[in-house]
Amino acid sequence: MLCNGVMMGRSGAALVATAAHAARVPVIVCCESYKFLERAQLDSNELNQLGNPDSVLTHREAAEFYHTPAAHRPDAQMTVLNLMYDMTPIEYITAVRCEFGIIPATSVPVIVREFHQDQMEQISFQDDAAAAAPAGPADP
């Protein structure tokens, strides 16, 4: 879950959420809070991972595609991409289920901010404790 309430999930999740939204079926995302990110992303192309393009095509289709000379293809510049993730817009997400309970997607930035602040306080507390600890025994 990104800080703008958008879910970055496996490819196809956005399509399922869109169909569910059109059918007025609630979409509940299950996500642990350590996967809530401070970053916002507007499209699914940036920072996406590419899968094996052969897994998108059947064996016959792949053979036809790769063995046809590039000049005879409908588009000589065409390549096969297998994007691993897509973005589900916030308006298609009914709720997010995490260890804090069932929350609206708009509450993700609040949890990110509070969680980040708690982590910063713990780090500063550990640094203060280490600085206040007495040094080891002096050498004779």
Secondary structure as UniProt FT lines:
FT   TURN            3..4
FT   STRAND          7..10
FT   TURN            11..12
FT   HELIX           13..22
FT   TURN            23..24
FT   STRAND          28..30
FT   HELIX           33..35
FT   TURN            46..47
FT   HELIX           53..55
FT   HELIX           59..67
FT   HELIX           70..72
FT   TURN            76..77
FT   STRAND          85..88
FT   HELIX           90..92
FT   STRAND          95..98
FT   TURN            99..100
FT   STRAND          101..103
FT   HELIX           105..107
FT   HELIX           108..132
//
